Amino acid sequence: MIIISASCVAVFLALMSGRIYKQKDADSHAGKYAGIIREGHGPLTVFLYVAYAVILIWSLAYLIQHRGEFF
């Protein structure tokens, strides 16, 4: 149930990420190279902030549980 819930939240956050930063904004902030390649510059999405927080919390919990192996 935890995996299903986490997956649903992740999908929801990924789908909602485009509501604030529209395609028009992405196009205006993109750099073009040779008329073919475009490099976009935009803000971090809520999905990425949540993903970074989860990874940080998991890393800290792992290091606390296994601190004897590192010192």
RALINRA-V487902 format. One record per backbone hydrogen bond with DSSP energy under -0.5 kcal/mol. NH is the residue of the N-H (numbers start at 1). CO is the residue of the C=O. E is the energy in kcal/mol with one decimal. If there is no record, write none. Layout:
NH & CO & E
NH & CO & E
This chain:
5 & 1 & -2.6
6 & 2 & -2.8
7 & 3 & -2.3
8 & 4 & -2.3
9 & 5 & -2.4
10 & 6 & -2.5
11 & 7 & -2.6
12 & 8 & -2.5
13 & 9 & -2.7
14 & 10 & -2.3
15 & 11 & -2.5
16 & 12 & -2.0
17 & 13 & -0.7
18 & 15 & -0.6
19 & 16 & -1.4
20 & 17 & -0.5
21 & 17 & -0.8
22 & 20 & -0.9
26 & 22 & -2.0
27 & 23 & -2.5
28 & 24 & -1.9
29 & 25 & -1.5
30 & 26 & -0.5
30 & 27 & -0.7
31 & 39 & -3.0
33 & 37 & -2.9
36 & 33 & -1.7
37 & 33 & -2.0
39 & 31 & -3.0
40 & 38 & -0.6
49 & 45 & -2.0
50 & 46 & -2.6
51 & 47 & -2.4
52 & 48 & -2.9
53 & 49 & -2.2
54 & 50 & -2.6
55 & 51 & -2.4
56 & 52 & -2.5
57 & 53 & -2.7
58 & 54 & -2.5
59 & 55 & -2.4
60 & 56 & -2.5
61 & 57 & -2.5
62 & 58 & -2.4
63 & 59 & -2.5
64 & 60 & -2.3
65 & 61 & -2.3
66 & 62 & -2.0
67 & 64 & -0.9
69 & 66 & -1.6
70 & 66 & -0.6
70 & 67 & -0.8
71 & 67 & -1.2
